Amino acid sequence: MVSKRLSREAGHRRKFLAIIDDTPECERAVAYASKRAQSTSGTLVLLYVIEPDDFQHWLGVEKIMREEATATARAALDSYANKVRQKLGIEPEMVVREGKPTEEIHKLIEEDQDIAILVLAAGAGKEGPGPLVGAVAGKGAAFPIPVTVVPQNLSDEEIDSLA
């Protein structure tokens, strides 16, 4: 069970959470979430999760790999945040976590009671919709808040008309 959402109470704003990763559909999720945040006077939260499985090495190597992964995460977040700032003039919150993506998404939702909508994008390739959308569809990662799934093939104009 998720804690009570505060986004409708005085002094709070509804937050739209988009996950930043290396999938091509990620950009569509950010486009939709940022447009929804703008059109509803909400806020955008961008989350990048570093998976710790990559750090199973000697201590010195592990430290370097973790620093590189964090730098990569920050660069990806900065890139998306700059696009949102330039296009819509809104300032997103940026969060970096280390762990399993579904677990870290759950933790962030529990910690930030203003997050009210999780926005994911479904890939259009033969590989399937993507790991997070697949997990939601398979009930392996049912999230405690509404999830909006955006098709990868939506244009900016279509997103603008829907958001």
C-alpha positions in Angstrom: 0.0 0.0 0.0 1.3 3.4 -0.9 1.2 6.4 1.5 -1.4 9.1 0.9 -0.7 11.3 -2.1 -0.4 15.0 -1.1 -0.4 16.5 -4.5 -3.9 18.0 -4.2 -3.3 19.6 -0.8 -2.3 23.2 -0.2 1.4 23.9 -0.8 1.8 20.8 -3.0 1.9 20.2 -6.7 1.2 17.0 -8.6 4.4 15.4 -9.9 4.8 13.3 -13.1 7.7 10.8 -12.8 9.6 9.8 -16.0 12.3 7.2 -16.0 15.5 8.0 -17.9 17.4 5.0 -19.4 19.1 4.1 -22.6 15.9 3.0 -24.4 14.8 4.9 -27.5 11.3 5.3 -26.2 12.5 7.1 -23.1 12.4 10.4 -24.9 8.7 10.0 -25.6 7.9 9.4 -22.0 9.8 12.6 -21.0 8.0 14.6 -23.7 4.6 13.5 -22.5 5.3 13.8 -18.8 6.8 17.3 -19.2 3.9 18.5 -21.4 1.4 17.1 -18.8 3.3 18.8 -16.0 3.2 22.1 -17.9 -0.5 21.9 -18.8 -1.6 21.0 -15.3 0.8 23.3 -13.4 2.5 20.3 -12.1 6.2 19.3 -11.7 8.4 16.8 -13.6 10.6 14.3 -11.9 13.3 12.6 -13.9 14.7 9.4 -12.4 17.8 7.5 -13.5 18.5 4.2 -11.8 22.0 2.7 -11.9 21.9 -1.0 -11.7 24.5 -2.3 -9.1 25.1 -5.6 -11.0 27.7 -3.8 -13.0 29.9 -3.2 -9.9 30.9 -6.8 -9.0 34.6 -6.2 -9.3 37.6 -5.5 -7.1 37.2 -2.5 -4.8 39.3 0.0 -6.9 37.6 -1.0 -10.1 34.2 -0.9 -8.5 34.8 2.6 -7.3 35.8 3.8 -10.8 32.9 2.0 -12.4 30.4 3.5 -9.9 31.8 7.0 -10.5 31.6 6.5 -14.3 28.0 5.2 -14.0 27.1 8.2 -11.9 28.6 10.6 -14.4 26.7 8.9 -17.2 23.5 9.2 -15.2 24.0 12.9 -14.5 24.8 13.6 -18.1 21.7 11.8 -19.3 19.5 13.7 -16.8 21.1 17.0 -17.7 20.5 16.4 -21.4 16.8 15.6 -20.9 16.4 18.5 -18.4 18.0 21.0 -20.8 15.5 19.9 -23.5 12.6 20.3 -21.2 13.8 23.8 -20.1 14.3 24.9 -23.6 11.1 23.6 -25.0 8.7 24.3 -22.1 10.5 26.5 -19.7 10.0 24.2 -16.7 12.6 23.1 -14.2 12.5 19.3 -13.6 13.7 17.6 -10.5 16.5 15.1 -11.1 17.1 12.0 -9.1 19.8 9.3 -9.4 19.4 6.0 -7.5 21.3 2.8 -7.4 19.5 -0.5 -7.3 16.9 -2.5 -9.2 14.7 -0.1 -11.3 11.3 -1.3 -10.1 12.4 -1.3 -6.5 13.9 2.2 -6.7 10.8 3.5 -8.5 8.7 2.1 -5.6 10.9 3.7 -3.0 10.9 7.1 -4.7 7.1 7.0 -5.0 6.8 6.2 -1.3 9.3 8.9 -0.2 7.8 11.7 -2.4 4.1 11.9 -1.7 3.6 14.4 -4.4 4.4 11.9 -7.2 1.0 11.0 -8.6 1.6 9.7 -12.1 4.3 7.4 -13.5 4.8 7.9 -17.2 6.4 5.1 -19.2 6.8 4.7 -23.0 6.2 1.5 -24.8 8.8 0.5 -27.5 7.5 -0.2 -31.0 10.3 -2.7 -31.9 10.1 -6.4 -32.1 11.9 -6.6 -28.8 8.7 -5.7 -27.1 7.4 -2.7 -25.1 10.5 -2.4 -22.8 11.4 -3.9 -19.5 9.4 -1.6 -17.2 6.2 -1.7 -19.4 6.6 -5.5 -19.6 6.9 -5.7 -15.9 3.8 -3.7 -15.3 1.9 -5.7 -17.9 3.1 -8.9 -16.3 2.1 -7.7 -12.9 5.7 -8.2 -11.7 6.0 -4.6 -10.8 2.5 -3.3 -10.2 3.0 0.3 -9.1 0.9 1.9 -6.4 0.0 5.0 -8.5 -1.5 5.3 -11.9 0.8 4.5 -14.8 0.5 6.2 -18.2 2.0 4.3 -21.1 2.9 6.4 -24.1 3.5 4.7 -27.5 6.9 5.3 -28.9 5.6 6.4 -32.3 3.6 9.4 -31.1 4.9 12.7 -32.7 5.4 15.9 -30.7 2.2 17.3 -32.2 0.2 14.2 -31.1 1.7 14.4 -27.6 0.8 18.1 -27.4 -2.8 17.4 -28.4 -3.1 14.5 -25.8 -1.3 16.1 -22.9 
